[in-house]
Amino acid sequence: MLLGLVGVAAIGPVGYPAWLAWVTRHATPVEPPESQRWPGVSLVIPAYLEASIIGAKLDDLERAIYDGERQIIVVADDPETATAARRPGVEVIEAAQRGGKAAALNRGFAAARHPVVVITDANAMLAPGALPALARWFADPQVGAVAGEKQIRGGHEGAYWRFESWLKRRESLRGSTIGLAGELAAVRRDAYRPLPPDLAVDDLWLALDVIEQGLRIVYEPSAVALEAPGESWRADWERRTRVVSGALDVLLRRRRLLDPRSSPVALELWGHRLARQSAGALAHAALVGWALVRATRSRPAAVFVLAHLAAARALRRFVRGEPVSRPEALAAQVLFLQLVALGGMGRYLRRDRLALWPKEAR
């Protein structure tokens, strides 16, 4: 039983990455095809309580260099954001009441005129060259979407996002990644299906829609969206546990795709999502319980408990803003993510996976 728990706990951080590295060891990175003409792009920004930053976002998009036609659409779920977004060259879709991000994307795609739609959050600024890096992939008719790269400016999530980027790169080499992030992604307009408005996690659902149509999602690391660090660990906890709860909701609603016999990305869903956000965290918690019971008579159990106490101490110091070493920061982040998975499962079981979550104005 103990070995079984260790195996389940290790699938997400060790087993799945090792499997990905093995199956893609001989894969050659594919370059996007050369295109004689840049496709037109429609940029859709879903925005709620973003009045103070939407202007900077639009300035950023207008500065972005892109040789093809572009259309900028702000889907505003509150009147203050809609007012702040109005300027020449920007189409503002104002909702009578808040509908959530999935509903905002549905309205934005319905208004899009160009064959490529770029989704980008109001607080995500684009690095130079991001739009061409995304758009060039659509010269390949088998590409249905392109996943960009999210980076945190000077934040505490560096190791986490490097790991996520490595997974997406390897999944893309294998055929298709499922790591479509809402901060920056491009989608072939004809491949978009209207999203259920009650989704709490829209990007995973959208990725599965694209893949179900036999299209690929490629990862483009040079298409970078930059975000400022989160305001607090409390806000980070709220966001991350909400994402886990919403992702579990998506996977249970689309559980047919978890069957390798009917889904080309079943193993990715198990390894990239379920193992890390449910089974692995439960197994990890069971191992901690096992170690606590046996710590007085087992040296490995005692070492395991002490390691978690050290990680908890580092996490406490990190949350308080006290200086920690790089190993301590990594240990704190690993422990935090395990707790997030458990908290997210709790929210899912409580049916706390609303599309309209509380949000502070930015």
C-alpha positions in Angstrom: 0.0 0.0 0.0 2.8 2.4 0.9 4.5 1.9 -2.5 1.1 2.5 -4.2 0.7 5.8 -2.4 4.2 6.9 -3.3 3.5 5.9 -6.9 0.3 7.9 -7.1 1.8 10.9 -5.4 4.7 10.9 -7.9 2.7 10.6 -11.1 2.2 14.4 -11.5 5.6 15.8 -10.5 7.7 12.8 -11.7 6.0 10.0 -13.6 4.1 12.1 -16.2 7.1 14.4 -17.0 9.4 11.3 -17.2 6.9 9.6 -19.6 6.6 12.8 -21.7 10.4 13.1 -21.9 10.7 9.5 -23.0 8.0 9.5 -25.7 9.3 12.8 -27.2 13.0 12.0 -26.9 13.4 11.6 -30.7 10.8 14.3 -31.7 12.1 17.2 -33.8 10.6 20.6 -33.0 8.3 21.7 -35.8 8.7 25.2 -37.1 5.6 27.1 -38.2 5.1 27.3 -42.0 6.1 30.3 -43.9 3.1 32.4 -44.9 2.9 34.9 -47.8 0.2 36.9 -46.0 -0.4 37.6 -42.4 -4.0 36.6 -41.4 -6.3 39.2 -39.9 -6.6 38.9 -36.1 -9.4 39.9 -33.7 -8.2 40.6 -30.2 -10.8 39.9 -27.6 -10.3 41.2 -24.0 -12.9 40.0 -21.5 -13.0 42.6 -18.8 -14.8 43.0 -15.5 -13.9 45.7 -12.9 -10.8 46.6 -15.0 -11.5 50.3 -15.4 -8.2 51.4 -13.9 -6.0 49.2 -16.2 -8.0 48.7 -19.4 -6.5 51.9 -20.8 -2.9 50.6 -20.4 -4.0 47.3 -21.9 -5.3 49.0 -25.0 -2.2 51.2 -25.3 -0.2 48.0 -25.2 -2.2 46.4 -28.0 -2.0 49.5 -30.1 1.8 49.6 -29.8 2.1 45.9 -30.7 3.7 45.4 -34.1 1.6 43.3 -36.5 1.6 43.5 -40.3 -1.9 42.1 -40.8 -5.3 43.6 -40.1 -6.4 43.7 -36.6 -9.7 44.3 -34.7 -9.8 45.1 -30.9 -12.8 44.1 -29.0 -13.4 44.7 -25.3 -16.2 42.7 -23.7 -17.0 44.7 -20.6 -19.2 43.3 -17.9 -19.5 46.5 -16.0 -20.2 50.1 -17.1 -17.1 51.7 -15.6 -14.8 49.4 -17.6 -16.9 50.0 -20.8 -16.6 53.7 -20.4 -12.8 53.5 -19.8 -12.3 51.3 -22.9 -14.1 53.5 -25.4 -11.7 55.1 -27.8 -11.3 55.2 -31.6 -10.5 51.8 -33.1 -11.8 49.8 -30.2 -15.2 48.0 -30.3 -16.8 47.8 -26.8 -19.5 45.2 -26.1 -21.2 46.2 -22.9 -23.3 43.6 -21.1 -26.5 44.6 -19.3 -25.3 42.5 -16.3 -22.3 40.4 -15.5 -22.3 37.1 -17.4 -18.8 35.7 -16.6 -15.8 35.1 -18.8 -17.2 32.2 -20.8 -20.2 34.3 -21.8 -17.9 37.2 -22.6 -15.8 35.1 -24.9 -19.0 33.9 -26.7 -19.9 37.6 -27.3 -16.4 38.4 -28.4 -16.1 35.6 -30.9 -19.5 36.4 -32.3 -18.3 39.9 -33.0 -14.9 38.8 -34.4 -14.4 39.5 -38.1 -11.0 37.9 -38.7 -10.0 34.2 -39.0 -7.7 34.3 -36.0 -9.0 35.4 -32.6 -6.5 36.2 -29.9 -7.7 36.0 -26.3 -5.9 38.1 -23.8 -6.6 39.3 -20.2 -6.8 42.9 -19.3 -3.9 42.7 -16.9 -1.6 40.8 -19.3 0.8 42.9 -21.3 2.3 41.5 -24.5 6.0 41.1 -25.0 7.3 42.4 -28.4 6.6 40.0 -31.3 3.8 38.1 -29.4 1.1 38.6 -32.1 3.2 37.5 -35.1 4.5 34.5 -33.1 0.9 33.4 -32.5 -0.5 34.2 -35.9 2.2 32.5 -38.1 1.1 29.0 -36.9 -2.3 29.3 -38.7 -0.8 28.8 -42.1 -0.9 25.2 -41.0 -4.6 24.0 -41.5 -4.1 21.4 -38.8 -3.5 24.0 -36.1 -6.7 25.0 -34.3 -5.1 27.0 -31.5 -1.8 28.3 -30.2 -0.9 28.5 -26.5 1.1 31.5 -25.4 3.6 31.8 -22.5 2.6 33.4 -19.2 5.3 35.0 -17.1 5.1 36.8 -13.8 7.2 39.9 -13.4 9.5 39.2 -10.4 6.9 36.9 -8.9 7.2 33.9 -6.7 5.9 31.4 -9.3 9.0 31.1 -11.5 9.7 27.4 -10.9 6.0 26.6 -11.4 5.6 28.4 -14.7 8.9 26.9 -16.0 7.6 23.5 -15.2 4.3 24.3 -16.9 6.1 25.6 -20.0 8.3 22.4 -20.2 5.1 20.3 -20.1 3.4 22.3 -22.8 6.5 22.2 -25.0 6.8 18.4 -24.7 3.0 17.9 -25.2 3.2 20.0 -28.3 6.1 17.9 -29.6 3.9 14.8 -29.0 1.0 16.2 -31.0 -1.0 18.7 -29.0 -0.9 20.4 -25.7 -3.9 20.9 -23.4 -2.2 23.9 -21.7 -4.2 26.7 -23.3 -4.0 29.6 -20.9 -6.5 32.4 -20.9 -3.9 35.1 -20.4 -2.8 34.7 -24.0 -4.0 32.3 -26.6 -5.0 32.3 -30.3 -7.8 30.3 -31.7 -9.0 29.6 -35.3 -12.4 31.4 -35.3 -14.0 28.5 -37.3 -12.9 26.1 -34.6 -14.7 27.9 -31.8 -17.8 26.4 -30.3 -19.9 28.6 -27.9 -18.9 27.8 -24.3 -21.4 26.8 -21.6 -21.9 30.1 -19.7 -21.6 28.4 -16.3 -18.0 27.4 -16.7 -15.5 28.5 -14.0 -12.5 27.3 -16.2 -13.1 28.2 -19.8 -9.6 27.6 -21.3 -9.6 23.9 -20.6 -13.0 23.4 -22.1 -12.0 25.5 -25.2 -8.8 23.4 -25.6 -10.9 20.2 -25.5 -13.3 21.6 -28.1 -10.4 22.3 -30.5 -8.9 18.8 -30.0 -12.2 17.0 -30.4 -12.4 18.5 -33.9 -9.1 16.7 -34.9 -7.0 19.9 -34.7 -3.8 20.5 -32.9 -2.9 23.0 -30.1 0.7 24.1 -30.4 2.8 25.9 -27.8 4.6 29.0 -28.8 7.1 30.1 -26.1 8.0 33.4 -27.8 4.4 34.6 -27.5 4.7 36.0 -24.0 2.1 37.7 -21.8 3.6 39.5 -18.8 1.6 39.9 -15.5 2.4 41.6 -12.3 2.7 39.4 -9.2 -0.5 38.6 -7.3 -1.5 41.0 -4.6 -1.5 38.5 -1.8 -1.3 34.8 -1.0 -4.9 34.9 0.1 -5.9 36.1 -3.4 -3.6 33.5 -4.9 -5.2 30.8 -2.8 -8.7 31.9 -3.9 -7.7 31.9 -7.6 -5.9 28.6 -7.6 -8.4 26.6 -5.6 -11.2 28.0 -7.9 -9.2 26.8 -10.9 -8.8 23.3 -9.5 -12.5 23.1 -8.7 -13.4 24.4 -12.1 -11.0 22.1 -13.9 -12.5 19.1 -12.0 -15.9 20.2 -13.1 -14.8 20.3 -16.8 -13.1 16.9 -16.6 -16.1 15.3 -15.0 -18.5 16.8 -17.5 -16.3 15.7 -20.4 -15.1 12.4 -18.8 -15.4 10.6 -22.1 -12.1 12.2 -23.1 -10.4 10.5 -20.1 -10.6 7.2 -22.0 -7.4 6.6 -24.1 -9.5 4.6 -26.5 -11.5 7.6 -27.6 -9.2 10.6 -26.9 -5.8 11.5 -28.2 -5.1 13.6 -25.1 -6.4 11.2 -22.4 -2.9 10.6 -20.9 -2.3 14.4 -20.9 -5.5 14.9 -19.0 -4.6 12.3 -16.4 -1.0 13.3 -16.0 -1.2 17.1 -16.5 -4.5 17.7 -14.6 -6.1 14.9 -12.6 -2.9 13.4 -11.1 -1.7 16.7 -9.9 -5.1 18.2 -8.8 -6.8 15.3 -7.2 -5.3 11.7 -6.8 -1.7 12.9 -6.3 -2.6 15.4 -3.6 -4.7 12.8 -1.8 -1.9 10.3 -1.9 0.5 12.9 -0.6 -1.8 13.7 2.3 -2.1 10.0 3.1 1.7 9.7 3.1 1.9 12.6 5.6 -0.6 10.9 7.8 1.3 7.6 7.6 4.6 9.3 8.5 3.0 11.1 11.5 1.8 7.8 12.9 5.2 6.1 12.5 7.6 9.0 13.0 8.7 7.8 16.5 9.8 4.4 15.3 10.8 4.9 11.7 13.7 7.1 10.6 12.3 7.6 7.0 8.9 8.6 8.4 10.6 11.1 10.8 12.6 12.6 8.0 9.5 12.9 5.9 7.7 14.7 8.7 10.6 17.0 9.4 10.9 17.9 5.7 7.2 18.9 5.7 7.6 20.9 8.8 10.5 22.8 7.2 8.5 23.4 4.1 5.6 24.7 6.2 8.0 27.0 8.1 9.3 28.3 4.8 5.8 28.8 3.4 4.9 30.8 6.6 8.0 33.0 6.2 7.3 33.5 2.5 3.7 34.5 3.0 4.9 37.1 5.6 7.3 38.5 3.1 10.4 37.4 5.0 13.5 36.4 3.1 14.0 32.7 2.2 16.6 30.8 0.2 15.9 29.4 -3.2 15.5 25.8 -1.9 13.1 27.1 0.8 11.1 29.0 -1.7 10.8 25.8 -3.9 9.7 23.7 -0.9 7.2 26.3 0.1 5.7 26.4 -3.4 5.5 22.6 -3.7 3.7 22.4 -0.3 1.4 25.3 -1.3 0.4 23.6 -4.5 -0.4 20.4 -2.7 -2.6 22.3 -0.3 -4.2 24.1 -3.2 -5.2 20.8 -4.8 -6.8 19.7 -1.6 -8.6 23.0 -1.1 -9.8 22.9 -4.7 -11.2 19.4 -4.3 -13.0 20.6 -1.2 -14.6 23.5 -3.2 -15.6 21.1 -5.9 -17.3 18.8 -3.4 -19.1 21.8 -1.9 -20.2 22.8 -5.5 -18.2 26.0 -5.1 -17.4 26.4 -8.8 -19.3 29.4 -9.8 -18.6 31.2 -13.1 -19.3 34.5 -11.3 -16.7 34.5 -8.5 -16.1 37.6 -6.3 -13.6 39.9 -7.7 -12.0 43.2 -6.5 -11.7 46.1 -8.9 -8.4 46.7 -10.6 
